[in-house]
Amino acid sequence: MKKFIPILVCVFIFSACKKSKQMIVEDLIEAKNCFEKEKVNQILSDNFMFYGTDTQNKEEYLSSIDTLKAFECQSSILQIQDLDSIVKTEERVRSIVDSLLEVTPAIIQKKTYRFVDDKLVSITVDSILNYEDYTISLNEQYIPFAFYIKDQYGIDDEREIATNIKKYLSEYIGLPHFR
């Protein structure tokens, strides 16, 4: 009996140290918000899939973090529910473009995170709230900005704009006619 107690204590301590699926999702979002690809990679299973507007495998999903970084995209959890092998969230998504150009309302994504054991095997974007209103507001704000960049610098390639987006946005919002 005395030999059994230390084993029981070890099992209890191990289970207490084990992260909940909700904590894993929170860690993933924090790592993505900090653009830490290696930490994101550790959370995802080898056969991970992302199902959103585009379907992405693990490598494509990790590569997309570079684009998120260029636009300083951030997600914040509005609601989270831990349901056995899945976690459901409602997340607000904002970027530097949204913030500086005052695009409203923010996009809200409802997602399902699926797990096998403690590895994340998939993320599915179940729905996107405010998408139409967001798109209208984004176009109203972004199109004049894009015309400004084309007139000022002769640039109309979105990838080229993205490489210096902070510089261009800072300059644009500093103009007297902006707001």
Salt bridges, closest charged atoms under 4 A:
ASP27 OD2 - LYS19 NZ 2.16
ASP46 OD1 - LYS58 NZ 3.54
ASP66 OD2 - LYS37 NZ 3.13
GLU72 OE2 - LYS166 NZ 2.78
GLU90 OE1 - LYS110 NZ 3.63
GLU91 OE1 - LYS111 NZ 3.23
GLU102 OE1 - ARG179 NE 2.67
ASP118 OD2 - LYS18 NZ 3.89
ASP118 OD1 - LYS21 NZ 3.82
ASP126 OD2 - LYS88 NZ 3.53
ASP156 OD2 - LYS150 NZ 3.21
ASP157 OD1 - ARG159 NE 3.93
